[in-house]
Amino acid sequence: MGFSGNLDELKKTIIAGVIGFAVGALIMMVYGYDPISAYRALFNGAFGDLYGFSESLANATPLILTALTFAIGFRGGMFNIGAEGQLYLGACAGVTVSLFHLPFATGFALGLILAALAGAIWSLPVAILKATRGVHEVISTIMLNWISLFLAFYLVAEILVDPLRAEKTISIAEGARFPVMVPGTSLSYAIFISLGAAIIVYILLWRTVIGFDIRAMGYNPLATTYAGIERWKVILFVFITGGLTAGLAGAVHVMGRPPTYAIYSGMPSIRGLGFEGLAVAMIGRNHPIGIIISAIFFGGLMAGGRMMQLFAQVPLEMVRVVEGAVVLFLAIPELIRLFSFLRTMGTLHIFRSKRS
């Protein structure tokens, strides 16, 4: 896509965002809230000072990684929504290392490696079923998400539980935590893991042979088959890479999010980060650079939403409605493209079935 194409995409995003905020303002006015005060509190809370911006970046840290999981699959013509389940197991793997008293460098590195591997291994059944039996990834990832949810519940409540506080797991060992970047905030150096992953994914997709194969399969799967590209290799690479980033998202959240450095019963701080990453990816047009910007914006909505409650007396439910309206309208251009993409994939699937 050339400069003019990128400019058109930017214009669409800005227009969609303005419409989303306008709809959010209208909803607040209908229910008797002052949208000007609410949005002032939202943006001040998200980007108005160092604390707010730091919290926005902290919220964005795992979202970048789960968004990359979806974006890699989408670029390859696959609808991978397995980040949620892979995130759970990555978080549990990150905590598991703290069961053992390991030196600083060993515990820190092992936590990240085990988390990434947990996500990658959990993605393998999806890739194998897709490559060998043609099972659609939406079906298999949804099923595995539920399995991983209850597996994580068991691990949190029985295996990793803190013997002194039954409502949470053991805390991440001091030597396995990401240092806090801005004192008094939740922002840690884990943000650089997410930014580094986005850069690596960009290089993989646009500067390597396997990246070309992935994008080619996303544009036209039938043509890539005739071109000699082995679909099973691309499918395996896409899902394993996506699993790595989702697993890392779980690790950076528990290893790099003060003050708890633990998973609480029911996983309230973790659940939903995988699906929110899907929205981040769509708003970022499934491009690593766009995802970084989108995740920071999304993290800002999360951080600023609390300020809307505090200073504009907007209840939490209304904050969520407004945030949802903004995200929905921002995602509409990509949703239109997505529906067209899925229709094309369905046509190709029917064509293959008739040929066989």
C-alpha positions in Angstrom: 0.0 0.0 0.0 1.4 3.4 -1.1 1.4 6.7 0.8 -2.0 7.7 -0.7 -3.5 4.4 0.4 -2.1 4.8 3.9 -3.5 8.4 4.0 -6.9 7.1 3.0 -6.8 4.5 5.8 -5.8 7.2 8.3 -8.7 9.4 7.1 -11.2 6.6 7.5 -9.9 5.8 11.0 -10.1 9.5 12.1 -13.7 9.9 10.7 -14.8 6.6 12.3 -13.2 7.7 15.7 -15.0 11.1 15.5 -18.3 9.4 14.8 -17.7 6.9 17.7 -17.0 9.7 20.2 -20.1 11.6 18.9 -22.3 8.6 19.4 -20.8 8.1 22.9 -21.6 11.7 23.7 -25.2 11.3 22.4 -25.7 8.3 24.6 -24.4 10.2 27.7 -26.6 13.1 27.0 -29.7 10.9 26.7 -29.0 9.5 30.2 -28.3 12.9 31.7 -24.5 13.0 31.8 -22.3 15.9 30.6 -20.2 14.5 27.7 -17.7 17.4 27.7 -16.8 16.8 31.4 -16.7 13.1 30.8 -14.4 13.3 27.8 -12.2 15.9 29.5 -11.8 13.4 32.4 -11.2 10.6 29.9 -8.4 12.2 28.0 -6.8 13.8 31.1 -6.8 10.5 32.8 -5.3 8.7 29.8 -2.8 11.2 28.4 -3.0 14.3 30.6 0.1 13.7 32.7 2.9 11.2 33.2 0.9 9.0 35.5 -2.0 8.7 33.1 0.2 8.1 30.1 2.2 5.5 32.0 -1.0 3.6 33.0 -2.1 3.7 29.3 1.2 2.1 28.3 0.9 -0.4 31.1 -2.6 -1.4 29.8 -1.3 -1.6 26.3 1.6 -4.0 27.1 -0.3 -7.3 26.9 -2.8 -6.0 24.3 0.0 -5.4 21.8 1.0 -9.1 22.1 -2.5 -10.6 21.9 -3.3 -8.3 18.9 -0.2 -9.6 17.1 -1.6 -13.1 17.6 -4.7 -12.2 15.6 -2.9 -10.1 13.1 -0.4 -12.8 12.1 -3.3 -15.2 11.4 -5.4 -12.6 9.6 -2.5 -11.7 7.3 -2.3 -15.5 6.4 -6.0 -15.8 5.7 -6.8 -17.3 9.1 -9.1 -16.1 11.9 -7.1 -17.0 15.0 -9.1 -16.2 18.2 -7.0 -18.5 20.4 -5.0 -15.8 22.1 -7.4 -15.8 25.1 -6.7 -19.4 26.1 -3.0 -19.2 25.3 -2.7 -16.1 27.4 -4.1 -18.0 30.5 -1.6 -20.7 30.2 1.2 -18.3 29.5 0.4 -16.4 32.7 0.3 -19.7 34.7 3.6 -20.7 33.2 5.1 -17.4 34.3 4.0 -17.9 37.9 5.1 -21.6 37.9 8.8 -20.6 37.8 8.4 -18.9 41.1 7.7 -22.2 42.8 11.5 -22.8 42.6 14.1 -20.6 44.1 16.1 -19.7 41.0 18.8 -17.0 40.4 17.6 -13.7 39.0 18.6 -14.2 35.3 17.6 -17.8 35.2 14.1 -17.3 36.8 13.4 -14.2 34.7 14.4 -15.8 31.4 12.8 -19.1 32.2 9.5 -17.5 33.0 9.3 -15.8 29.6 10.5 -18.9 27.8 8.0 -21.2 29.5 5.1 -18.8 28.9 5.9 -18.5 25.2 6.2 -22.2 24.9 2.9 -22.8 26.7 1.1 -20.6 24.3 2.8 -22.2 21.3 2.1 -25.7 22.4 -1.5 -24.9 23.1 -1.8 -23.6 19.5 -0.4 -26.8 18.0 -3.7 -28.8 18.0 -5.4 -25.9 16.1 -2.6 -25.9 13.5 -2.6 -29.6 13.1 -6.4 -29.9 12.7 -6.4 -27.0 10.2 -3.5 -28.4 8.1 -4.5 -32.1 8.1 -8.3 -32.2 8.4 -9.4 -28.7 7.3 -11.0 -28.0 10.7 -11.8 -24.3 10.9 -9.7 -22.5 13.4 -12.6 -20.6 14.9 -14.2 -23.8 16.1 -11.0 -25.4 17.5 -9.8 -22.2 19.2 -13.1 -21.6 20.9 -13.1 -25.1 22.3 -9.5 -24.8 23.4 -10.2 -21.5 25.0 -12.8 -23.1 27.3 -10.5 -26.0 28.1 -7.6 -23.7 29.0 -9.9 -21.4 31.1 -10.9 -24.3 33.4 -7.4 -25.7 33.4 -6.0 -22.3 34.5 -8.7 -22.2 37.2 -7.5 -25.5 38.5 -3.8 -24.4 38.4 -4.5 -21.1 40.1 -6.7 -22.7 42.9 -4.8 -26.0 43.5 -1.2 -26.0 42.2 0.0 -22.4 42.3 -2.1 -21.2 45.2 -0.5 -19.0 47.9 -0.6 -21.1 51.1 -1.1 -17.9 53.1 -3.7 -16.3 50.8 -6.1 -18.7 49.1 -7.6 -16.1 46.9 -4.4 -15.8 44.7 -1.4 -17.6 43.4 2.1 -17.2 44.9 3.6 -13.9 43.9 6.3 -13.7 41.2 9.7 -14.0 42.8 11.6 -10.7 43.2 14.2 -11.8 40.7 11.7 -12.7 38.0 9.8 -9.4 38.0 10.2 -6.6 35.4 11.5 -3.5 37.1 9.0 -0.6 37.3 9.9 2.1 34.8 7.9 5.0 36.3 7.7 4.9 40.2 4.2 4.9 41.5 2.6 3.5 38.3 2.0 0.1 36.8 4.3 0.7 33.9 7.3 -1.7 33.8 10.0 -2.5 31.4 7.8 -5.3 30.1 6.6 -2.7 27.5 9.8 -3.2 25.6 9.0 -7.0 25.2 5.8 -6.0 23.5 7.4 -3.3 21.3 10.2 -5.7 20.4 7.7 -8.4 19.4 5.8 -6.0 17.2 9.1 -5.0 15.4 10.0 -8.7 15.0 6.6 -9.5 13.6 6.9 -6.6 11.1 10.2 -7.9 9.9 8.9 -11.5 9.7 5.9 -10.5 7.6 7.4 -7.9 5.3 11.1 -8.8 5.1 11.3 -12.6 5.0 10.4 -15.4 2.6 8.0 -17.0 5.1 6.3 -13.6 5.6 5.8 -13.3 1.9 4.2 -16.8 1.8 1.9 -15.8 4.7 0.7 -12.7 3.1 0.4 -14.4 -0.3 -1.8 -17.1 1.3 -3.9 -14.4 2.9 -4.4 -12.6 -0.5 -5.2 -15.7 -2.5 -4.9 -19.2 -1.0 -5.7 -20.9 -4.3 -3.0 -19.1 -6.2 -0.4 -20.0 -3.6 -1.2 -23.6 -3.9 -0.5 -23.5 -7.7 2.7 -21.4 -6.9 4.1 -24.3 -4.9 3.8 -22.8 -1.4 3.2 -25.5 1.1 0.1 -24.5 3.0 0.8 -26.8 6.0 4.1 -25.1 6.7 2.5 -21.6 6.6 -0.4 -22.7 8.8 2.0 -24.3 11.4 4.2 -21.2 11.4 1.3 -18.8 11.8 -0.3 -20.6 14.7 3.0 -21.3 16.6 4.1 -17.7 16.2 0.7 -16.5 17.4 0.9 -18.8 20.3 4.3 -17.5 21.3 3.1 -13.9 21.4 -0.1 -14.8 23.3 1.9 -16.8 25.9 4.3 -13.9 26.3 1.3 -11.6 26.9 0.3 -13.7 29.9 3.9 -13.6 31.2 4.4 -9.9 30.9 1.1 -9.2 32.6 1.9 -11.2 35.8 5.7 -10.6 35.7 5.5 -6.9 34.8 2.3 -5.5 36.4 2.8 -4.2 40.0 1.7 -4.3 42.7 0.3 -7.8 42.8 2.6 -9.8 40.6 0.2 -12.7 40.9 -3.0 -14.2 39.5 -6.2 -13.8 41.5 -9.0 -16.4 41.8 -11.2 -16.1 38.7 -8.4 -14.3 36.9 -10.2 -10.9 36.7 -7.2 -8.9 35.5 -6.4 -11.4 32.8 -9.7 -12.6 31.3 -10.7 -10.7 28.2 -7.2 -9.5 27.2 -7.1 -12.0 24.3 -10.4 -10.9 22.9 -9.6 -7.2 23.5 -6.5 -7.8 21.5 -8.7 -8.8 18.5 -10.3 -5.4 18.7 -6.9 -3.7 19.0 -5.7 -5.6 15.9 -8.7 -4.5 13.8 -8.4 -0.9 14.8 -4.7 -1.1 14.0 -5.6 -2.6 10.6 -3.7 -5.8 11.5 -0.3 -4.0 11.0 2.3 -4.1 13.8 2.8 -0.4 13.8 -0.9 0.3 13.7 -1.3 -2.2 16.6 1.1 -0.3 18.8 -0.8 3.0 18.3 -4.2 1.2 18.7 -3.1 -0.6 21.9 -2.0 2.7 23.4 -5.3 4.3 22.5 -7.2 1.3 23.9 -5.1 1.3 27.0 -5.9 5.0 27.3 -9.6 4.3 27.2 -9.1 1.8 30.0 -7.1 4.2 32.2 -9.2 7.3 31.4 -12.4 5.4 32.0 -11.6 5.3 35.7 -11.2 9.1 35.7 -14.6 9.4 34.0 -16.1 7.6 37.0 -14.2 9.7 39.5 -14.5 13.2 38.2 -17.5 13.1 35.9 -19.6 10.8 38.0 -20.3 8.6 35.0 -21.0 5.0 36.3 -18.9 2.1 35.2 -21.6 0.6 33.0 -22.0 3.9 31.1 -18.2 4.2 30.7 -18.2 0.7 29.1 -21.0 1.6 26.8 -19.2 4.7 25.6 -15.9 2.9 25.2 -17.7 0.2 23.2 -19.3 2.7 20.9 -15.9 4.3 20.2 -14.2 0.9 19.6 -17.1 -0.3 17.4 -17.0 2.7 15.0 -13.2 2.6 14.9 -13.3 -1.1 13.9 -16.0 -0.7 11.3 -13.7 -0.1 8.3 -11.7 -3.3 9.2 -14.9 -5.2 9.9 -16.2 -4.4 6.4 -12.9 -5.7 5.0 -13.1 -8.8 7.3 -16.6 -9.7 6.1 -15.4 -9.4 2.5 -12.4 -11.6 3.4 -14.5 -14.3 5.1 -16.9 -14.3 2.1 -14.0 -14.9 -0.2 -12.6 -17.6 2.0 -16.0 -19.3 2.0 -16.2 -19.2 -1.8 -12.7 -20.7 -2.1 -13.6 -23.5 0.3 -16.7 -24.3 -1.7 -14.6 -24.3 -4.9 -12.1 -26.7 -3.4 -14.9 -29.0 -2.1 -16.5 -29.2 -5.6 -13.1 -30.0 -7.2 -12.4 -32.8 -4.7 
